[in-house]
Amino acid sequence: MLRFLVFTVCVMSACGVYAQQSKLESYFNQVRTGKYPSIPAEISKPENAFNALKELNKYLSDSITIIRQRAASLSRYVGTQAKVSSVRTKAVDQIVISAKDKDNGNVGAALLYLTEFKKNDFSKANLDTLYSLFKRKQAHLNTLIRLMGYLEIQTSKNDLYNLSQDQSLGRKDRWTAMLALARMNDEQAMTDVLNRVKRMPLTDAVVYEIFPDLIFTRRPEAIAFLVEAIYSDAKNCESPNSDSAERIPCAYRIMEMLAAVIENYPLKQNASGDIETTDYTAALQQVRNWFKNNKNYSILRDTY
């Protein structure tokens, strides 16, 4: 009787995997014909995650560019949904493979997918591979440099310092190298970044393009600079309402940025990154009061 039960369970398990593989095969067959099929529901189930990744792995080396890209995209989908660390790590392994793709578009997509994972999802082998891609001057170098900063790939520090000082490079490349170094807790890089930002006037461009870079560093002095800025009522930014010409305090946007990186922040963000509130004036005052009463706030560093 026991043998029969074991046999039955094994058969059922095999059938489950086979059905899942058939769904993925059908999905990719449709992609090959130019269709846009829905993601197979089966791969979102926790019990199918590891087998789904194993099946997806073979499509990462397909001869067709879009097939390889979709394989990496589905690996990202499975991995970011997973709660089991081994599944998340396997997903990262496969997306790192895609970061070596011969198509630059696939490389860029893969690097962005990797930013959605936590540091402990990456193995040492993953970090070594990313650093080797950097040394080869892989496509989407700025995205890769930021990723290395987030992952604190220490072997890259000298290279990044040299990049940050290389006047033959564009300003954006040097700036990105400094940001990565600052994220790796390099004091001089953070000082240089902050000194440059402090010389800039508070405008829409600075708030929307430069302040997110300060958030990226996760450095206490950078976050403190942004916290100080939320106390300003100066109306230097345009309203997000395109029908309104009225200018608003930049503090509203800064308040939203800080929500993602401060532990126990008093306000929550929705999926689009907006603060969950119907009264921004009251929300801003709430945040100001919270910082006055929580001067020893903690900065979250385990996400990109």
C-alpha positions in Angstrom: 0.0 0.0 0.0 2.8 2.4 0.9 4.6 1.7 -2.4 1.4 2.4 -4.2 1.0 5.8 -2.5 4.6 6.8 -3.2 4.2 5.8 -6.8 0.9 7.8 -7.1 2.5 10.9 -5.5 5.5 10.7 -7.9 3.3 10.3 -10.9 1.1 13.2 -9.8 4.2 15.4 -9.2 5.7 14.5 -12.6 2.4 15.2 -14.3 2.3 18.6 -12.6 5.8 19.5 -13.9 4.9 18.2 -17.3 1.8 20.3 -17.4 3.7 23.3 -16.3 6.4 22.7 -19.0 3.7 22.3 -21.6 2.2 25.7 -20.6 5.6 27.4 -21.0 6.3 25.6 -24.3 3.0 26.9 -25.6 3.7 30.4 -24.3 7.0 30.5 -26.2 5.6 29.0 -29.3 3.1 31.8 -29.4 5.9 34.4 -28.9 7.7 32.9 -31.8 4.7 33.7 -34.0 4.6 37.3 -32.9 1.8 37.0 -30.4 1.7 38.5 -26.9 0.4 35.7 -24.7 -0.4 36.1 -21.0 2.1 34.8 -18.5 1.1 31.2 -17.6 -0.6 31.2 -14.3 1.1 28.0 -13.1 4.5 29.7 -12.8 3.2 32.1 -10.2 2.5 29.2 -7.8 5.2 28.8 -5.2 5.3 25.0 -5.6 6.1 25.4 -9.3 8.7 28.1 -9.1 11.9 26.1 -9.1 10.8 23.8 -11.9 9.6 26.8 -13.9 13.0 28.4 -13.6 14.7 25.1 -14.7 12.4 25.0 -17.8 13.0 28.7 -18.5 16.8 28.2 -18.5 16.9 26.6 -21.9 15.2 29.6 -23.5 18.0 31.9 -22.4 20.2 30.6 -25.2 17.6 30.5 -27.9 18.6 31.9 -31.3 15.7 34.4 -31.3 16.3 37.7 -29.4 12.7 38.1 -28.1 12.6 34.5 -26.8 15.7 35.1 -24.7 14.3 38.4 -23.4 11.0 36.8 -22.4 12.9 34.0 -20.7 14.8 36.5 -18.6 11.6 38.5 -18.0 9.7 35.4 -16.7 12.7 34.5 -14.6 12.5 37.9 -13.0 8.7 37.4 -12.5 9.2 34.1 -10.8 12.2 35.2 -8.7 10.7 38.5 -7.4 7.5 36.7 -6.4 9.3 33.9 -4.5 9.8 33.9 -0.8 12.3 31.0 -0.8 15.9 32.2 -1.0 17.1 29.4 -3.2 14.5 30.2 -5.8 15.4 33.9 -5.8 19.1 33.1 -6.1 18.4 30.7 -9.1 16.4 33.5 -10.8 19.3 35.9 -10.3 21.7 33.3 -11.8 19.6 33.1 -14.9 19.1 36.9 -15.3 22.9 37.4 -14.9 23.2 35.0 -17.9 20.9 37.4 -19.8 23.1 40.3 -18.8 25.8 38.7 -21.1 23.4 38.6 -24.1 24.6 39.6 -27.5 21.7 41.9 -27.9 22.1 45.3 -26.1 18.4 45.6 -25.4 18.3 42.3 -23.6 21.4 43.4 -21.6 19.7 46.6 -20.5 16.5 44.8 -19.5 18.4 42.2 -17.5 20.4 44.7 -15.6 17.2 46.5 -14.6 15.6 43.2 -13.6 18.5 42.6 -11.2 17.9 45.9 -9.4 14.6 44.4 -8.1 16.4 41.7 -6.1 18.0 42.0 -2.6 21.7 41.8 -2.0 21.5 38.3 -0.4 19.9 37.0 -3.6 23.3 37.4 -5.3 26.0 34.8 -5.1 29.7 35.6 -5.2 29.8 34.1 -8.7 27.1 36.6 -9.7 29.1 39.5 -8.4 32.3 38.3 -10.1 30.4 38.0 -13.4 29.0 41.5 -13.1 32.4 42.9 -12.4 33.9 41.1 -15.4 31.1 42.6 -17.6 32.1 46.0 -16.3 35.8 45.4 -17.2 34.6 44.5 -20.7 32.8 47.8 -20.9 29.5 46.0 -21.4 26.5 47.9 -22.9 24.4 50.0 -20.5 27.5 50.7 -18.4 25.9 53.4 -16.2 23.2 51.0 -15.1 25.8 48.3 -14.4 27.9 50.7 -12.4 24.9 51.7 -10.2 24.2 48.0 -9.7 27.7 47.3 -8.6 27.5 50.2 -6.1 24.2 48.8 -4.7 25.8 45.3 -4.4 29.0 46.8 -3.0 31.3 45.0 -5.3 34.5 46.0 -3.5 36.9 44.8 -6.3 35.5 47.6 -8.5 36.3 50.5 -6.2 39.7 51.5 -7.8 38.2 51.2 -11.2 35.3 53.4 -10.2 37.6 56.0 -8.6 39.6 56.2 -11.8 36.4 56.6 -13.8 35.2 59.4 -11.5 38.4 61.3 -12.2 38.7 60.7 -15.9 38.1 64.0 -17.6 38.0 62.4 -21.0 34.6 60.8 -20.0 31.3 62.6 -20.1 30.0 64.3 -16.9 27.2 61.7 -16.5 29.7 58.8 -16.5 31.9 60.5 -13.8 28.8 61.3 -11.7 27.5 57.7 -11.9 30.9 56.4 -10.7 30.9 58.8 -7.8 27.3 57.7 -6.8 28.4 54.1 -6.9 31.4 54.8 -4.7 29.2 56.8 -2.3 26.8 53.8 -2.1 29.8 51.8 -1.1 30.4 54.2 1.8 33.3 56.0 0.2 33.5 59.2 2.3 35.3 61.4 -0.3 32.9 60.4 -3.1 29.9 61.3 -0.9 31.5 64.6 0.1 32.0 65.5 -3.6 28.5 64.5 -4.6 26.9 66.5 -1.8 29.0 69.6 -2.3 27.9 69.7 -5.9 24.3 69.3 -5.1 24.4 72.0 -2.4 25.5 74.5 -5.1 22.4 73.8 -7.2 19.2 75.8 -6.8 16.1 74.0 -5.7 14.2 73.5 -9.0 12.1 70.8 -10.6 15.1 69.5 -12.5 17.2 69.1 -9.4 14.3 67.5 -7.4 13.4 65.0 -10.1 16.8 64.2 -11.6 19.4 64.8 -8.9 17.6 64.1 -5.6 16.9 60.5 -6.6 20.6 60.1 -6.9 21.0 61.2 -3.3 18.4 58.7 -2.3 20.4 56.0 -4.1 23.5 56.6 -2.0 21.6 55.7 1.2 24.2 57.8 3.0 23.1 59.5 6.3 24.4 62.9 5.2 22.6 62.7 1.9 19.3 61.7 3.5 19.8 64.4 6.2 20.1 67.0 3.4 16.8 65.8 1.9 15.1 65.7 5.3 16.2 69.3 5.9 14.7 70.3 2.5 11.2 69.1 3.4 10.9 72.0 5.9 11.0 74.5 3.1 7.7 76.0 2.0 9.3 77.7 -1.0 7.1 77.0 -4.1 9.9 76.1 -6.5 8.3 73.1 -8.2 5.5 72.7 -10.8 2.2 71.1 -9.9 1.8 67.4 -11.0 -1.6 68.6 -12.3 -1.0 69.5 -15.9 -4.1 71.7 -15.8 -2.7 73.9 -13.0 -0.1 76.6 -13.5 0.3 77.0 -9.7 3.7 76.2 -8.3 4.0 74.0 -5.2 6.6 73.3 -2.5 9.2 70.8 -3.7 8.8 69.2 -0.2 5.9 67.2 -1.5 8.0 65.3 -4.0 10.9 64.9 -1.5 8.4 63.5 1.1 7.5 60.8 -1.5 11.1 59.9 -2.2 11.9 59.4 1.5 9.0 56.9 2.0 10.9 54.2 0.2 14.1 54.4 2.2 13.2 55.3 5.8 12.3 52.5 8.2 8.9 52.9 9.9 8.1 56.0 7.8 4.7 57.4 8.8 3.3 57.4 5.3 2.8 54.5 2.8 3.3 54.5 -0.9 1.0 53.0 -3.5 2.3 50.9 -6.4 3.1 54.0 -8.5 5.2 55.5 -5.8 2.7 58.2 -4.7 1.9 58.8 -1.1 -1.4 57.3 0.1 -3.2 60.4 1.2 -6.0 62.7 0.1 -4.4 65.7 1.9 -0.8 66.4 1.0 -0.6 69.5 3.2 -1.6 67.4 6.3 0.7 64.5 5.2 3.7 66.9 4.8 3.1 68.2 8.3 2.8 64.7 9.7 6.2 63.8 8.1 7.8 67.0 9.4 6.6 66.2 12.9 7.7 62.6 12.6 11.3 63.6 11.8 11.3 66.1 14.7 10.4 63.2 17.0 12.6 60.6 15.3 16.0 62.1 14.8 17.7 58.6 15.0 15.7 57.2 12.1 17.1 54.2 10.2 17.9 54.1 6.5 17.0 51.0 4.5 19.9 49.7 2.5 18.9 46.2 1.4 17.0 47.3 -1.7 18.3 49.1 -4.8 
